Amino acid sequence: MAPVTLRKLVKRYGALEVVHGIDLEVKDREFIALVGPSGCGKSTTLRMIAGLEEVSGGAIEIGGRKVNDLPPRARNISMVFQSYALYPHMTVAENMGFSLKIAGRSADEIKTRVDEAAAILDLGHLLERRPSQLSGGQRQRVAMGRAIVRQPDVFLFDEPLSNLDAKLRTQVRTEIKKLHARMQATMIYVTHDQVEAMTLSDRIVIMRDGHIEQVGTPEDVFRRPATKFVAGFIGSPPMNMEEAVLTDGKLAFTTGASLPVPPRFRSSLREGQKVTFGLRPDDIYPSGHGLHAGDADAVHELELPVTITEPLGNETLVFTQFNGRDWVSRMLNPRPLRSGEKMRMSLDLSRAHIFDGETGKALAG
Amino acid sequence: MKLSKLSAPTLLLLPAFIVLAVFIVLPLMFSLYSSFTPFRLTKPDTLWVFIGFRNYVNVLTNAEFWVAFGRTVLLLTIALNAEMLLGLGLALLVNKATRGQRILRTAMMFPMMFSPVLVGFQFKFLFNDNIGFVNNALQSLGLTDRAIPWLIDGNLALFSIIVAEVWSSTAVFAILILAGLLAMPKDPVEAAHVDGCTPWQTFRYVTWPYLMPFAFIAMTIRSLDVARAYDIVKIMTDGGPAKRTELLWTLVGRTAYGDARMGLANAMAYVAILLSIVFTVYFFRKLAAARQQIGAEW
């Protein structure tokens, strides 16, 4: 049993504070992703959990035991690095069995466990090779094998797919997901790629500038982003967002265009309030080509010109001009469109998001 | 034969061949030839007397030669190992320094900037039994009350020479190993920490295999250096006392210029060069193996 708890965790480099007292409870056997842009402190946090960075303040507990001052070897963790970090002078089998050898296990046991891990990751035929003789994807699988063999309480992944090409990335991603189902261990996964975070994890932690913006299931962070930042970070293509002021009971945009206030926000907004209005590409679509009919009352229709289209086969991303900028919409069952063509667009306002203009926090509807 | 009849490649290569022939191949052939003669500097005519392998037979059956040979190998073994250990320690320490690493690196190389002859003089003074710093220090600290005959006792003299050698050249190891440390990727070391290694195990199983090629490069360079050791010994003991610190090249030098027996000295030199070649080949093999081990791409 190994839940991981961060309490008021702080990291400072000299006078520069990069992680500002974050709190997080990772449940036993949970797959949690730390996601955020470069420099948000996610890797630093992971490295503190691993024991590779000193903790400047607060506490880290693994399995209820405070580990702040324990060296990495006493934490019973495994880590998969972005650069694979394999031992170049050892064969694949030696790489995978190294932690057991250090722990003084018998040669028989090492072989059994290496063979098991190799079978899981389909590495059996590569055991006698050296890392330099392997492809990137194979190296990353060996790195995962090395982590598995150790049977740790907690797996830590530091952007493990970043060095792989797109196709391999999807493939190894699936393997990591299978691995979690099989190992039933706590896994903490750092990535800057929201798709990885969404597809893999039970819960996602979105970080920004050393703070946690939101913790929630993929569904939560997508459907109910807590802040404007989360709304913009999660989802591809990103949410359409526009500054607005509540004027005469309408959302008035800076250029003069306006939209009715979405029904669920009608009671909570006050006149003159500055907000950011957000609508996902799924919730704005050429009429008749939407993902869902939505609440008929809340669908607002507009005639908008198409600027460009990005056909993806089963759907087309349509960029339409509204309020002086391109709004992305998702067109299902697409038909060919011409640039400049006027389209009747449906805006499903029941799914709109409104954020406070000052704090960027989501307003409750 | 007209020059223009030669093909362009031959013509272009000719200067290099001529220079090499005049300055290297011919002297080498001449010295090789003279090793088959009883050539003495004092009797030029002897250069034309061919005596076959007699010089070589003399050398190989000469106890004095073999003692010098053995002593050179001994010096090489002790000095290289000591330099390697000290250099490694020094490199690891400097690598840990978070501030002033450049200054430390420069300071570390100071001993290499002095001429070996001067190093010899300096250590000759340090180890002088009457006025030397070493005895003075030992006596002042109350560690001994007699004057230790550093350069007069045979074993101590060799020890003193080794100390001078090690002092002047440990930096070669330190610099090369430090280069290795600086070039080494950090991730495998971190992976080892996570895999459960103690700092010693991390060094033993991850860092050291990575540094080995660098250590072998230093070994190769220094084995050639020490195998031709001459200057420091010449100054400090001149092979004495009673030839107890005679090395291969001091013996060759003495035979050639002291006894003027150039033919015999050349024969000795050729045998000595074999020693250097053997060491170089040995360390190069080790280097190649170590490089392959870490999958080095250089």
Chai-1 contact restraints between the chains, C-beta under 6 A:
chainA,res_idxA,chainB,res_idxB,connection_type,confidence,min_distance_angstrom,max_distance_angstrom,comment,restraint_id
A,A50,B,V194,contact,1.0,0.0,6.0,A-B,restraint_1
A,L52,B,E190,contact,1.0,0.0,6.0,A-B,restraint_2
A,P72,B,H193,contact,1.0,0.0,6.0,A-B,restraint_3
A,P72,B,V194,contact,1.0,0.0,6.0,A-B,restraint_4
A,R73,B,G196,contact,1.0,0.0,6.0,A-B,restraint_5
A,M79,B,V194,contact,1.0,0.0,6.0,A-B,restraint_6
A,F81,B,D187,contact,1.0,0.0,6.0,A-B,restraint_7
A,S83,B,D187,contact,1.0,0.0,6.0,A-B,restraint_8
A,A85,B,D187,contact,1.0,0.0,6.0,A-B,restraint_9
A,A85,B,P188,contact,1.0,0.0,6.0,A-B,restraint_10
A,A85,B,A191,contact,1.0,0.0,6.0,A-B,restraint_11
A,Y87,B,P188,contact,1.0,0.0,6.0,A-B,restraint_12
A,P88,B,I294,contact,1.0,0.0,6.0,A-B,restraint_13
A,P88,B,G295,contact,1.0,0.0,6.0,A-B,restraint_14
A,H89,B,P209,contact,1.0,0.0,6.0,A-B,restraint_15
A,H89,B,Q293,contact,1.0,0.0,6.0,A-B,restraint_16
A,H89,B,I294,contact,1.0,0.0,6.0,A-B,restraint_17
A,F98,B,D195,contact,1.0,0.0,6.0,A-B,restraint_18
A,S99,B,D195,contact,1.0,0.0,6.0,A-B,restraint_19
A,S99,B,G196,contact,1.0,0.0,6.0,A-B,restraint_20
A,I102,B,G196,contact,1.0,0.0,6.0,A-B,restraint_21
A,I102,B,C197,contact,1.0,0.0,6.0,A-B,restraint_22
A,I102,B,Q201,contact,1.0,0.0,6.0,A-B,restraint_23
A,A103,B,G196,contact,1.0,0.0,6.0,A-B,restraint_24
A,R130,B,G295,contact,1.0,0.0,6.0,A-B,restraint_25
A,S132,B,G295,contact,1.0,0.0,6.0,A-B,restraint_26
